[in-house]
Amino acid sequence: MRYIWTLIWSLLLSNMIFYVLVSMQGGTFDLVKASIFGVIFTVIISVLGEVLPSKSEEI
């Protein structure tokens, strides 16, 4: 379930960031590119979450 929420939030945040940056540059918003970036961001965050040790494992 946490992967689904990670995907939803990363898609929302990446689309918002892309929209703001493209609007500031005067370009056109591309939903596909922003969504692909969101999926890549989700994979990176999920891998980092599994690889990095948590505090409870260190004790």
C-alpha positions in Angstrom: 0.0 0.0 0.0 2.9 2.4 0.7 4.1 2.0 -2.9 0.7 3.0 -4.2 0.7 6.1 -2.0 4.3 6.9 -3.0 3.3 6.7 -6.7 0.2 8.9 -6.2 2.1 11.6 -4.3 5.1 11.5 -6.6 2.8 11.9 -9.7 0.9 14.8 -8.1 4.1 16.6 -6.9 6.0 16.0 -10.2 3.1 17.2 -12.3 2.7 20.3 -10.1 6.4 21.1 -10.3 6.5 20.6 -14.1 3.5 22.8 -14.5 4.9 25.6 -12.5 8.3 25.5 -14.2 6.9 25.3 -17.7 4.5 28.2 -16.9 7.4 30.3 -15.7 9.2 29.6 -18.9 6.2 30.3 -21.1 6.1 26.8 -22.6 3.4 24.2 -22.9 2.7 21.5 -20.2 3.3 17.9 -21.3 1.5 15.5 -19.0 3.3 12.4 -20.3 6.8 13.8 -19.6 5.8 14.9 -16.1 4.2 11.5 -15.4 7.3 9.6 -16.6 9.4 11.7 -14.3 7.0 10.9 -11.5 7.3 7.1 -12.1 11.1 7.3 -12.2 11.0 9.3 -9.0 8.8 6.7 -7.4 11.2 3.9 -8.3 14.2 5.8 -6.9 12.5 6.6 -3.7 11.2 3.0 -3.2 14.7 1.6 -3.9 16.3 4.1 -1.4 13.7 3.3 1.2 14.5 -0.4 1.0 18.3 0.0 0.8 18.9 2.5 3.5 18.9 1.1 7.1 16.2 2.3 9.5 17.0 3.5 13.0 15.4 0.5 14.6 17.8 -1.9 12.9 20.9 0.1 14.1 20.2 -0.5 17.8 
